[in-house]
């Protein structure tokens, strides 16, 4: 009996050891293999690009830039098998400054046609705020929003509304009551969008609760329009569009002539990639610091936890969404508009679409693995498999143990009744 229990404990602890060891080893394997990869690419990133795509992107074979064509072919096979090609207007991958993959599966668009980038617009607005602070047109992140709209009266005034800062607008934590898929359209039909947003009641203390609010992004554009020399659009042209040679763009205005701070910017996918490349290079473009490097670092930092992209995403910065399993961040817009920046891999990925499809599946299962990166989620899968096997061993042993225990009880009962079936006494 004691031997049986000893065997049970031994098997149990061996199972736990296997589970723990497999988790550590699989984690070590993923991290060590990625560490080599990331180290190599960090060295590449430390070097200035060998050209700037101001006049246009240079193309390169995937393998030349360290990507697997086979993995990208698997992605195309997946798109075909899932019949989602008609949903994807463009898919671009830039590695080490070269356009290594470009596809227009839906055939609605090509490289020269502008696309509505929806809420990816917000990162352009937030970037202009950072530049305007650097240029001295805006005082700072802690400036009170209402100070930029003096001599105006707004409904539902209280101390919380007076405390809203520019940073609160950037991080979607203004505390203003807002349901985006309702209030945005009501704002768009109102005569004065700024008035509509700031007339809304407060439901939270600013800076505490994240709530998606495209109206708050428009307030940022209105502040830029008021404080920069010739307004938001001209400032964007001077600070971003002209230096990057982005010519084919349009940006819808409100009734006061202010560019929509939250959406309705139209760009070509290649120009979206240029903007991502500007961020990838810490705000530098061809020897000129267009965006403060400190702003790039801060804007792409998660200030509040927000889950998105089926649990792959974890936080929110200054209009940039951040991922928890890789040093990466993205602009996101409705119908799968994306500008993904992956500094450790020296990669920018752009997606535009015309309806919802699982872009995150393409990114995690194909695009990043094509660059040799294995998501840490794989560790969980390996651990789960090994854990299931270990638990099965323990449960199997437990079943056999109790089955044998019942047999022993039966034999003991026969003993205390006197003899076994052979007439011999148990000692």
Beta strands, then each sheet from edge to edge (+ up, - down):
strand 1: 88-95
strand 2: 98-103
strand 3: 115-116
strand 4: 250-251
strand 5: 265-267
strand 6: 284-285
strand 7: 288-289
strand 8: 304-308
strand 9: 313-316
strand 10: 321-323
strand 11: 329-333
strand 12: 337-342
strand 13: 347-353
sheet 1: 2+ 1- 13+ 12- 11+ 10- 9+ 8-
sheet 2: 3+ 5- 4+
sheet 3: 6+ 7-
end
